[in-house]
Structures are given as structure tokens and as C-alpha cells.
Amino acid sequence: MKTSFSVRSFFILILLVSGFANAQETSVMIRVQSKDAKFIGSSIGGAKIVVRDQLTGEILAEGITKGSTGNTELIMKTARERGQSLADESTAGFNAVLQLEQPTFVTVEAFAPVNKRQAVVKSSTQLWVIPGKHITGDGVVLEVPGFVVDILSPQSHERIGKETEISIKVNVVMMCGCPVTPGGIWNSDSYEIQALISKDGALVSTSDLQATDKESTFEGRVTLSPGNYEIAVFAFDPVTGNTGLDKVNVLIN
């Protein structure tokens, strides 16, 4: 029995080693680009990437895109010819290294920007990956629409004095972290940035927010009577359809 078991174990080991030897290391470069903007990389925390075998659901690779947002001149200002790469060696991406024994149909998912929970968007695509056939250069590019909107003031659950005019201040950037400014590449003059103030579930007031002297920062003022309020601030680009929103709850004593 002991000898038989040892022989069996030996053959199982041979099969396992043979299978591993037949697997080919295959690289797939994955990048995530903000709609109407640049690539999502280290400056805003990156995009979470998950590569799955579509048939089995097995995770084949996962990681975070790292690197720069890319060349502004090339991405935003230069007409692109067919086959021209938008990325260089420093441009943010995640190189998924897969061990494949056969052509595999995969699902690639991106969650971006991963550190901005109120703004994170899931984007996905599917493709066949062939063992040993590396996908390099720009690679697989996933697009995520939207703005990152962060309410700076008032603070969450802040208690504010009775009949007080309060300042509503927000920071708005593209999903890649690129700045939104009047007359800039991402021109806030053409965007709608507005606060929606609700009390007891009903909209009671709105306030258009205007650009301040600080880059990507917008402010408006509103006077509120005592009560519990929810303040939602959205940014909207009517040209691209990019949208973003953040919420905060405050108490007027």
C-alpha cells in the first residue's frame, strides 16, 4: 500500500508540474481613462483592476494602476491618428501577468478612482487573451465618466447657529484629479455646479456655486431656518454628460 501510494503521488506530481510547465506567462497592460480627460494614476490613488476568467469566475490578476496621468498636450490638444499611442512609460497602468495554458475569455473590471468612494465608477470589458500573446502599449483602456465632488463645508453633522447664512464650499476635479477652472482645459464656465438643499426629504432651496480664487474650489451661500438638512452638490457638463455628486447632513439649531 505504501509503495502504491508513493507511485501514485509521483505521477500526480508529474501531472501538476507538466501542467505548470505548459502555462505561458502573458502580460496585459490595463489603463483607465477619465472621460474627456487623462489617465487615472497615483496622484488620485489609482484605479482598482480585477481580471477574471469569465467561465469560472477565478481571479487571474488584480492590482492598482500606478503612474502619471499622462501627457496633457498629446491627450487633450493633439489630433490622434490611427495607431498612435496616448501612453508612454510613465503613464498610469496595471500590468496584469496571467499564467495561461489555453486561450481564455476574461472580464476586466476597473473601479475608479478607488480612494474616492462617493465618486467611484465601475467600468468593464471582455476579451480573449491568448497564451504568450502580450497586450502592450496603450493596452486595454477602460473609460470612466464623471467628476469627483468633495463637499468641504459645511462638515458632516455640523451644528450651525439659528438663522445663519452658511457657506457651501466644494472641490471639483475630473476623475483623474485634473483641475476644473474658469477658462482652463477643463473649463468650469461651461459646467453647472449647484447645491440642492432638502429638509425632511423635500427640496427647499438651491444655490449656484461660483469659482473662487483657489483652483477647483467653488462656493455659494444660503440662509436656512432651524431643522435637519441634507445638502447635495452636483457638477454637470452638458457637453460630455459627465456628472458627479457629494452629500452632507447638517443641523441648524
ZAMARGU-4260 file (C-alpha; in steps of 0.2 Angstrom, whole numbers, plus 5000, padded with zeros to 4 digits):
<rodrens>
0) 5000/5000/5000 | 5014/5012/5005 | 5023/5009/4988 | 5007/5011/4978 | 5003/5027/4987
5) 5021/5034/4983 | 5020/5029/4965 | 5003/5037/4963 | 5009/5053/4972 | 5024/5054/4960
10) 5013/5053/4945 | 5001/5066/4952 | 5016/5077/4954 | 5022/5074/4937 | 5005/5079/4930
15) 5005/5095/4941 | 5022/5100/4935 | 5018/5096/4917 | 5003/5107/4918 | 5013/5122/4926
20) 5026/5120/4913 | 5013/5121/4899 | 5006/5138/4906 | 5013/5153/4897 | 5016/5170/4906
25) 5005/5183/4897 | 5005/5201/4900 | 4990/5213/4898 | 4993/5231/4901 | 4977/5239/4908
30) 4974/5258/4909 | 4959/5268/4915 | 4955/5285/4907 | 4944/5299/4914 | 4931/5303/4901
35) 4936/5319/4892 | 4952/5319/4902 | 4968/5310/4907 | 4973/5293/4914 | 4969/5288/4932
40) 4985/5285/4942 | 4995/5288/4958 | 4990/5306/4961 | 4972/5302/4965 | 4975/5284/4972
45) 4973/5274/4956 | 4960/5263/4949 | 4957/5245/4956 | 4959/5232/4942 | 4952/5214/4943
50) 4954/5202/4929 | 4943/5186/4930 | 4941/5170/4920 | 4924/5173/4913 | 4919/5155/4913
55) 4925/5150/4931 | 4925/5167/4939 | 4943/5164/4945 | 4953/5180/4948 | 4968/5179/4937
60) 4976/5196/4942 | 4972/5211/4952 | 4980/5227/4957 | 4981/5246/4956 | 4985/5257/4942
65) 5001/5267/4946 | 5010/5281/4937 | 5006/5298/4930 | 4990/5305/4922 | 5000/5306/4905
70) 5005/5319/4893 | 4992/5334/4893 | 4997/5341/4876 | 4996/5324/4867 | 4980/5318/4876
75) 4970/5334/4876 | 4977/5345/4862 | 4984/5334/4848 | 4973/5326/4835 | 4976/5307/4836
80) 4980/5297/4821 | 4975/5278/4820 | 4988/5268/4829 | 4995/5282/4838 | 4999/5278/4857
85) 4992/5290/4870 | 5003/5282/4884 | 5021/5282/4887 | 5032/5273/4900 | 5027/5284/4914
90) 5008/5284/4911 | 4997/5275/4924 | 4993/5257/4921 | 4992/5240/4929 | 5002/5226/4920
95) 4992/5210/4923 | 5003/5195/4922 | 4992/5179/4918 | 4998/5161/4918 | 4988/5153/4904
100) 4988/5136/4897 | 4974/5140/4884 | 4965/5154/4876 | 4955/5162/4890 | 4940/5174/4889
105) 4942/5186/4903 | 4932/5200/4911 | 4942/5216/4915 | 4934/5227/4929 | 4940/5244/4934
110) 4934/5253/4950 | 4940/5271/4949 | 4945/5282/4957 | 4947/5269/4971 | 4950/5280/4985
115) 4935/5292/4982 | 4920/5281/4987 | 4907/5294/4983 | 4914/5295/4966 | 4920/5278/4961
120) 4913/5271/4945 | 4914/5253/4939 | 4919/5250/4921 | 4922/5234/4912 | 4925/5225/4896
125) 4929/5207/4890 | 4942/5200/4878 | 4951/5184/4873 | 4968/5183/4879 | 4980/5170/4870
130) 4994/5162/4879 | 5011/5171/4876 | 5002/5185/4866 | 5006/5200/4876 | 4995/5216/4875
135) 5006/5231/4877 | 5007/5249/4873 | 4991/5258/4877 | 4984/5240/4881 | 4966/5238/4886
140) 4959/5256/4890 | 4943/5257/4901 | 4934/5274/4902 | 4926/5281/4917 | 4914/5296/4916
145) 4911/5309/4929 | 4918/5322/4941 | 4925/5319/4959 | 4915/5331/4970 | 4920/5334/4988
150) 4910/5345/5000 | 4922/5355/5010 | 4910/5364/5021 | 4898/5363/5030 | 4905/5347/5038
155) 4895/5331/5041 | 4883/5333/5055 | 4889/5351/5059 | 4878/5360/5071 | 4875/5378/5065
160) 4868/5393/5074 | 4850/5398/5071 | 4845/5408/5055 | 4863/5408/5049 | 4869/5411/5032
165) 4881/5397/5028 | 4894/5394/5016 | 4893/5379/5004 | 4911/5375/4998 | 4916/5361/4987
170) 4931/5354/4977 | 4928/5348/4960 | 4940/5339/4949 | 4940/5327/4934 | 4940/5308/4938
175) 4959/5308/4935 | 4961/5323/4948 | 4964/5336/4934 | 4959/5353/4939 | 4942/5362/4935
180) 4945/5380/4932 | 4937/5395/4923 | 4944/5396/4905 | 4955/5381/4909 | 4957/5365/4899
185) 4943/5358/4909 | 4933/5374/4908 | 4921/5376/4923 | 4912/5391/4914 | 4903/5378/4904
190) 4899/5367/4919 | 4884/5368/4931 | 4889/5367/4949 | 4874/5368/4961 | 4869/5364/4979
195) 4852/5356/4982 | 4846/5358/5000 | 4832/5347/5007 | 4823/5347/5023 | 4813/5332/5029
200) 4815/5324/5012 | 4809/5339/5002 | 4819/5351/4991 | 4818/5368/4999 | 4832/5378/4991
205) 4845/5378/4978 | 4861/5388/4976 | 4873/5390/4961 | 4891/5389/4966 | 4904/5400/4959
210) 4923/5398/4956 | 4934/5405/4970 | 4952/5411/4969 | 4958/5393/4973 | 4959/5380/4959
215) 4944/5368/4958 | 4935/5376/4973 | 4918/5383/4971 | 4906/5392/4984 | 4889/5398/4987
220) 4879/5405/5002 | 4862/5401/5008 | 4851/5405/5024 | 4842/5391/5032 | 4829/5391/5046
225) 4831/5378/5061 | 4830/5360/5056 | 4839/5345/5049 | 4845/5347/5031 | 4853/5336/5018
230) 4865/5346/5006 | 4869/5338/4989 | 4881/5346/4977 | 4882/5341/4959 | 4893/5345/4945
235) 4887/5343/4927 | 4895/5345/4910 | 4881/5347/4897 | 4893/5343/4883 | 4900/5327/4888
240) 4887/5321/4901 | 4900/5320/4915 | 4892/5321/4932 | 4897/5320/4950 | 4889/5322/4967
245) 4893/5323/4986 | 4881/5324/5001 | 4882/5330/5018 | 4869/5332/5033 | 4869/5347/5044
250) 4858/5353/5059 | 4853/5371/5060 | 4849/5375/5079
</rodrens>
